[in-house]
Amino acid sequence: MKTILINGVNFTSYFAPAGFVCSYDKIEGQNSGVMKNGDRVQDIIAIKAKGQAKCMPLNELQQAKLLAAIYESQPVTLQYFDARLGHNRSIEAYMEASEATYRGYGGTGVEFWTGIVVSFSEV
């Protein structure tokens, strides 16, 4: 798993080693469209990243810390590995988290929550 920082705090260990998904949206300008002869013209003014990362089972303190980082203020500063660029990238992004499932006590006596998927979209 590559490094994931939210507002400068390292949350990498909160996420599953596999399952990070990153994709991109093309933002088209007003000169995009289909011409009279049928040709399609794209006026791409920006390419914005979006993605998801699946969380490991989190205890209540970890879950609270992650959700506070995501929801304290929007947008957040997100640093992640961008596959298109081939290096870490820092962006302003809107983030949200899916619902969590309470799993009860693990073998160590710690309560865990599972199923959280964090999604982001670049501003």
N, CA, C and O of each residue as an XYZ file, in Angstrom:
492
protein
N       0.839     -1.176      0.000
C       0.000      0.000      0.000
C       0.882      1.237      0.000
O       1.833      1.331      0.776
N       0.571      2.160     -0.852
C       1.269      3.438     -0.894
C       0.768      4.319      0.245
O      -0.248      4.009      0.868
N       1.457      5.390      0.516
C       1.120      6.290      1.618
C      -0.150      7.085      1.325
O      -0.349      7.572      0.212
N      -1.011      7.210      2.347
C      -2.201      8.050      2.265
C      -2.181      9.006      3.451
O      -2.220      8.578      4.605
N      -2.119     10.300      3.158
C      -2.166     11.325      4.191
C      -3.408     12.171      3.986
O      -3.728     12.570      2.867
N      -4.103     12.439      5.083
C      -5.270     13.320      5.054
C      -4.955     14.492      5.971
O      -4.738     14.310      7.169
N      -4.931     15.687      5.410
C      -4.570     16.903      6.149
C      -3.251     16.727      6.905
O      -3.104     17.190      8.036
N      -2.297     16.052      6.265
C      -0.965     15.883      6.828
C      -0.806     14.735      7.812
O       0.301     14.493      8.295
N      -1.886     14.021      8.121
C      -1.829     12.902      9.070
C      -1.764     11.595      8.283
O      -2.558     11.378      7.368
N      -0.821     10.731      8.637
C      -0.622      9.472      7.926
C      -1.651      8.431      8.376
O      -1.642      7.997      9.528
N      -2.533      8.038      7.458
C      -3.552      7.029      7.723
C      -3.289      5.738      6.948
O      -4.185      4.901      6.839
N      -2.101      5.561      6.416
C      -1.795      4.415      5.564
C      -2.148      3.092      6.227
O      -2.724      2.217      5.580
N      -1.818      2.928      7.497
C      -2.066      1.648      8.175
C      -3.545      1.367      8.383
O      -3.906      0.242      8.731
N      -4.405      2.344      8.184
C      -5.842      2.149      8.339
C      -6.462      1.469      7.119
O      -7.583      0.966      7.193
N      -5.743      1.452      6.005
C      -6.298      0.950      4.754
C      -5.725     -0.407      4.380
O      -4.577     -0.719      4.698
N      -6.534     -1.208      3.701
C      -6.114     -2.542      3.256
C      -4.972     -2.397      2.258
O      -4.956     -1.453      1.468
N      -4.007     -3.330      2.287
C      -2.871     -3.255      1.361
C      -3.291     -3.330     -0.105
O      -2.608     -2.786     -0.973
N      -4.384     -3.984     -0.382
C      -4.917     -4.064     -1.749
C      -6.315     -3.454     -1.739
O      -6.983     -3.440     -0.705
N      -6.742     -2.967     -2.856
C      -8.094     -2.446     -2.934
C      -8.189     -0.947     -3.129
O      -9.293     -0.403     -3.133
N      -7.052     -0.253     -3.293
C      -7.094      1.171     -3.603
C      -7.408      1.323     -5.084
O      -6.742      0.724     -5.928
N      -8.410      2.112     -5.397
C      -8.843      2.317     -6.773
C      -8.737      3.797     -7.095
O      -9.231      4.642     -6.348
N      -8.087      4.105     -8.211
C      -7.974      5.491     -8.649
C      -8.370      5.570    -10.110
O      -7.905      4.780    -10.932
N      -9.229      6.524    -10.430
C      -9.626      6.744    -11.821
C      -9.675      8.246    -12.057
O      -9.383      9.037    -11.160
N     -10.043      8.628    -13.263
C      -9.953     10.034    -13.651
C     -11.174     10.438    -14.471
O     -11.695      9.654    -15.264
N     -11.619     11.674    -14.266
C     -12.698     12.259    -15.055
C     -12.125     13.363    -15.926
O     -11.358     14.205    -15.458
N     -12.502     13.350    -17.192
C     -12.151     14.463    -18.080
C     -13.238     15.526    -17.938
O     -14.430     15.230    -18.028
N     -12.816     16.742    -17.720
C     -13.744     17.864    -17.652
C     -13.652     18.593    -18.982
O     -12.597     19.104    -19.359
N     -14.772     18.632    -19.683
C     -14.781     19.238    -21.017
C     -15.262     20.677    -20.966
O     -16.135     21.025    -20.172
N     -14.680     21.515    -21.829
C     -15.063     22.905    -21.948
C     -16.224     23.079    -22.913
O     -16.771     22.110    -23.439
N     -16.580     24.317    -23.131
C     -17.752     24.634    -23.965
C     -17.534     24.373    -25.450
O     -18.492     24.379    -26.223
N     -16.294     24.144    -25.860
C     -16.024     23.876    -27.271
C     -16.090     22.393    -27.616
O     -15.746     22.005    -28.732
N     -16.523     21.569    -26.684
C     -16.675     20.134    -26.942
C     -18.017     19.867    -27.601
O     -18.977     20.620    -27.434
N     -18.058     18.777    -28.353
C     -19.335     18.392    -28.941
C     -19.158     17.660    -30.254
O     -18.045     17.329    -30.664
N     -20.287     17.416    -30.901
C     -20.303     16.730    -32.194
C     -20.499     17.774    -33.289
O     -21.429     18.579    -33.247
N     -19.605     17.739    -34.263
C     -19.673     18.685    -35.373
C     -20.749     18.232    -36.372
O     -21.256     17.114    -36.289
N     -21.081     19.110    -37.306
C     -22.102     18.795    -38.312
C     -21.745     17.576    -39.151
O     -22.635     16.865    -39.618
N     -20.446     17.327    -39.349
C     -20.032     16.179    -40.164
C     -19.961     14.886    -39.337
O     -19.596     13.837    -39.866
N     -20.307     14.955    -38.041
C     -20.305     13.768    -37.191
C     -19.045     13.575    -36.374
O     -18.994     12.701    -35.508
N     -18.025     14.382    -36.637
C     -16.794     14.271    -35.851
C     -17.048     14.757    -34.423
O     -17.796     15.706    -34.187
N     -16.406     14.079    -33.493
C     -16.502     14.481    -32.085
C     -15.242     15.244    -31.707
O     -14.130     14.802    -31.997
N     -15.416     16.379    -31.066
C     -14.307     17.214    -30.622
C     -14.375     17.316    -29.095
O     -15.419     17.628    -28.522
N     -13.243     17.047    -28.462
C     -13.163     17.206    -27.012
C     -12.291     18.409    -26.688
O     -11.158     18.520    -27.156
N     -12.832     19.291    -25.893
C     -12.095     20.443    -25.377
C     -11.856     20.161    -23.897
O     -12.614     20.620    -23.042
N     -10.805     19.408    -23.599
C     -10.542     18.987    -22.229
C      -9.839     20.118    -21.493
O      -8.742     20.536    -21.863
N     -10.494     20.604    -20.445
C      -9.911     21.706    -19.681
C      -9.266     21.231    -18.379
O      -8.488     21.965    -17.769
N      -9.586     20.007    -17.952
C      -8.965     19.464    -16.731
C      -9.181     17.956    -16.681
O     -10.123     17.424    -17.267
N      -8.289     17.289    -15.970
C      -8.450     15.873    -15.659
C      -8.410     15.781    -14.136
O      -7.413     16.141    -13.511
N      -9.500     15.296    -13.545
C      -9.647     15.247    -12.089
C      -9.626     13.802    -11.605
O     -10.250     12.925    -12.203
N      -8.904     13.567    -10.518
C      -8.797     12.227     -9.941
C      -9.984     11.940     -9.028
O     -10.558     12.843     -8.420
N     -10.332     10.665     -8.949
C     -11.322     10.197     -7.982
C     -10.940      8.766     -7.624
O     -10.240      8.099     -8.385
N     -11.391      8.301     -6.482
C     -11.030      6.948     -6.109
C     -11.637      6.494     -4.806
O     -12.417      7.202     -4.170
N     -11.250      5.275     -4.426
C     -11.732      4.658     -3.197
C     -10.619      3.844     -2.569
O      -9.732      3.337     -3.256
N     -10.679      3.728     -1.252
C      -9.752      2.875     -0.513
C     -10.546      2.145      0.565
O     -11.342      2.746      1.286
N     -10.313      0.844      0.660
C     -11.003      0.020      1.652
C     -10.202      0.012      2.948
O      -8.979     -0.132      2.934
N     -10.905      0.167      4.068
C     -10.246      0.181      5.371
C     -10.046     -1.228      5.917
O     -10.810     -2.147      5.626
N      -9.010     -1.362      6.705
C      -8.794     -2.549      7.523
C      -9.842     -2.508      8.645
O     -10.489     -1.477      8.826
N     -10.026     -3.593      9.397
C     -10.867     -3.486     10.599
C     -10.277     -2.420     11.524
O      -9.080     -2.435     11.812
N     -11.112     -1.507     11.981
C     -10.650     -0.397     12.821
C     -11.279     -0.473     14.196
O     -12.450     -0.827     14.336
N     -10.486     -0.136     15.225
C     -11.098     -0.023     16.546
C     -11.803      1.330     16.622
O     -11.713      2.136     15.696
N     -12.498      1.570     17.721
C     -13.314      2.786     17.806
C     -12.483      4.066     17.771
O     -12.909      5.059     17.181
N     -11.317      4.058     18.385
C     -10.460      5.248     18.354
C      -9.952      5.535     16.944
O      -9.941      6.687     16.508
N      -9.530      4.488     16.229
C      -9.060      4.666     14.854
C     -10.186      5.175     13.962
O      -9.991      6.088     13.160
N     -11.359      4.578     14.109
C     -12.500      5.000     13.298
C     -12.837      6.457     13.563
O     -13.070      7.218     12.624
N     -12.867      6.852     14.821
C     -13.188      8.238     15.174
C     -12.146      9.206     14.600
O     -12.501     10.272     14.097
N     -10.870      8.837     14.675
C      -9.796      9.700     14.152
C      -9.916      9.866     12.638
O      -9.781     10.975     12.122
N     -10.167      8.772     11.929
C     -10.312      8.837     10.470
C     -11.521      9.671     10.073
O     -11.415     10.541      9.209
N     -12.668      9.417     10.693
C     -13.888     10.150     10.335
C     -13.768     11.632     10.685
O     -14.282     12.482      9.959
N     -13.098     11.946     11.783
C     -12.885     13.356     12.135
C     -12.036     14.040     11.075
O     -12.327     15.171     10.686
N     -10.986     13.368     10.601
C     -10.119     13.956      9.569
C     -10.899     14.209      8.284
O     -10.691     15.218      7.611
N     -11.794     13.291      7.949
C     -12.566     13.423      6.709
C     -13.624     14.510      6.821
O     -13.816     15.288      5.886
N     -14.317     14.572      7.965
C     -15.495     15.436      8.058
C     -15.286     16.748      8.814
O     -16.209     17.559      8.879
N     -14.090     16.984      9.395
C     -13.869     18.246     10.105
C     -14.012     19.439      9.183
O     -14.634     20.438      9.544
N     -13.441     19.339      8.003
C     -13.563     20.415      7.023
C     -13.460     19.808      5.629
O     -12.745     18.830      5.409
N     -14.170     20.394      4.718
C     -14.128     19.951      3.327
C     -13.811     21.178      2.479
O     -14.363     22.245      2.747
N     -12.967     21.081      1.491
C     -12.224     19.902      1.086
C     -11.050     19.647      2.027
O     -10.670     20.506      2.823
N     -10.486     18.446      1.916
C      -9.304     18.078      2.689
C      -8.096     18.099      1.765
O      -8.236     18.077      0.542
N      -6.907     18.141      2.363
C      -5.687     17.963      1.591
C      -5.343     16.481      1.633
O      -5.083     15.927      2.701
N      -5.342     15.848      0.479
C      -5.106     14.411      0.369
C      -3.807     14.176     -0.382
O      -3.592     14.727     -1.461
N      -2.945     13.352      0.197
C      -1.736     12.926     -0.510
C      -1.842     11.427     -0.745
O      -2.106     10.665      0.185
N      -1.639     11.009     -1.979
C      -1.776      9.608     -2.363
C      -0.864      9.335     -3.552
O      -0.324     10.264     -4.153
N      -0.694      8.056     -3.892
C       0.096      7.697     -5.067
C      -0.805      7.754     -6.287
O      -1.821      7.061     -6.343
N      -0.443      8.569     -7.257
C      -1.225      8.718     -8.487
C      -0.616      7.844     -9.573
O       0.491      8.110    -10.041
N      -1.332      6.807     -9.972
C      -0.816      5.842    -10.951
C      -0.573      6.478    -12.313
O       0.360      6.091    -13.015
N      -1.384      7.432    -12.690
C      -1.223      8.093    -13.995
C       0.079      8.873    -14.056
O       0.753      8.891    -15.086
N       0.433      9.519    -12.948
C       1.654     10.318    -12.905
C       2.869      9.507    -12.465
O       4.005      9.864    -12.779
N       2.631      8.416    -11.738
C       3.722      7.559    -11.287
C       4.459      8.061    -10.057
O       5.601      7.667     -9.818
N       3.822      8.928     -9.271
C       4.436      9.417     -8.034
C       3.351      9.936     -7.092
O       2.184     10.054     -7.465
N       3.764     10.245     -5.861
C       2.817     10.801     -4.895
C       2.331     12.161     -5.365
O       3.054     12.916     -6.015
N       1.098     12.447     -5.021
C       0.476     13.694     -5.446
C      -0.339     14.243     -4.288
O      -0.947     13.480     -3.537
N      -0.356     15.537     -4.141
C      -1.154     16.194     -3.119
C      -2.241     17.013     -3.806
O      -1.956     17.834     -4.678
N      -3.499     16.777     -3.400
C      -4.634     17.473     -4.015
C      -5.598     17.954     -2.937
O      -5.557     17.488     -1.798
N      -6.454     18.880     -3.304
C      -7.618     19.226     -2.497
C      -8.742     18.324     -2.985
O      -8.988     18.227     -4.188
N      -9.425     17.660     -2.050
C     -10.452     16.687     -2.450
C     -11.605     16.685     -1.462
O     -11.444     16.976     -0.277
N     -12.763     16.349     -1.987
C     -13.913     16.063     -1.136
C     -13.875     14.582     -0.820
O     -13.650     13.759     -1.707
N     -14.095     14.237      0.450
C     -14.038     12.833      0.867
C     -15.307     12.467      1.613
O     -15.973     13.318      2.202
N     -15.626     11.182      1.573
C     -16.712     10.652      2.385
C     -16.413      9.197      2.695
O     -15.604      8.557      2.024
N     -17.073      8.688      3.715
C     -16.877      7.307      4.134
C     -18.205      6.577      4.109
O     -19.248      7.146      4.434
N     -18.158      5.306      3.720
C     -19.358      4.481      3.725
C     -19.690      4.085      5.161
O     -18.953      4.391      6.098
N     -20.797      3.410      5.303
C     -21.203      2.958      6.637
C     -20.262      1.877      7.158
O     -19.652      1.133      6.391
N     -20.164      1.813      8.468
C     -19.327      0.811      9.119
C     -20.213     -0.256      9.754
O     -21.346      0.014     10.153
N     -19.680     -1.465      9.839
C     -20.386     -2.581     10.467
C     -19.681     -2.945     11.762
O     -18.475     -3.193     11.773
N     -20.433     -2.976     12.846
C     -19.862     -3.361     14.129
C     -19.618     -4.861     14.139
O     -20.534     -5.641     13.878
N     -18.390     -5.274     14.439
C     -18.028     -6.698     14.421
C     -17.817     -7.273     15.813
O     -17.582     -8.473     15.953
N     -17.897     -6.447     16.834
C     -17.742     -6.953     18.190
C     -16.280     -7.064     18.595
O     -15.408     -6.399     18.035
N     -16.036     -7.911     19.571
C     -14.697     -8.043     20.151
C     -13.866     -9.048     19.374
O     -14.334    -10.136     19.036
N     -12.624     -8.666     19.097
C     -11.682     -9.572     18.462
C     -11.005    -10.450     19.507
O     -11.336    -10.384     20.691
N     -10.068    -11.263     19.070
C      -9.358    -12.169     19.954
C      -8.556    -11.480     21.039
O      -8.242    -12.092     22.060
N      -8.218    -10.212     20.835
C      -7.441     -9.459     21.819
C      -8.323     -8.695     22.794
O      -7.817     -8.011     23.683
N      -9.643     -8.805     22.636
C     -10.562     -8.089     23.508
C     -10.873     -6.680     23.053
O     -11.524     -5.927     23.777
N     -10.418     -6.308     21.864
C     -10.666     -4.968     21.312
C     -11.872     -5.032     20.381
O     -12.007     -5.968     19.592
N     -12.757     -4.023     20.477
C     -13.913     -3.947     19.592
C     -13.488     -3.442     18.219
O     -12.667     -2.530     18.116
N     -14.047     -4.034     17.160
C     -13.696     -3.634     15.796
C     -14.920     -3.295     14.963
O     -16.018     -3.806     15.184
N     -14.691     -2.414     13.997
C     -15.662     -2.030     12.980
C     -15.056     -2.364     11.619
O     -13.855     -2.184     11.420
N     -15.859     -2.842     10.692
C     -15.360     -3.210      9.368
C     -16.252     -2.606      8.276
O     -17.313     -2.046      8.550
N     -15.787     -2.740      7.046
C     -16.598     -2.363      5.886
C     -16.500     -0.923      5.442
O     -17.173     -0.530      4.490
N     -15.684     -0.128      6.102
C     -15.599      1.281      5.711
C     -14.816      1.399      4.402
O     -13.717      0.864      4.261
N     -15.411      2.108      3.464
C     -14.744      2.445      2.201
C     -14.724      3.969      2.120
O     -15.765      4.621      2.202
N     -13.537      4.518      1.960
C     -13.375      5.967      1.867
C     -13.240      6.331      0.394
O     -12.427      5.755     -0.329
N     -14.044      7.289     -0.040
C     -13.965      7.732     -1.442
C     -13.539      9.197     -1.481
O     -13.766      9.961     -0.543
N     -12.907      9.561     -2.611
C     -12.471     10.947     -2.775
C     -12.717     11.392     -4.206
O     -12.748     10.581     -5.132
N     -12.891     12.697     -4.368
C     -12.956     13.294     -5.705
C     -12.245     14.643     -5.650
O     -12.512     15.477     -4.784
N     -11.353     14.826     -6.579
C     -10.542     16.049     -6.628
C     -11.414     17.259     -6.887
O     -12.350     17.215     -7.684
N     -11.088     18.344     -6.197
C     -11.825     19.602     -6.378
C     -11.484     20.183     -7.734
O     -11.992     21.244     -8.097
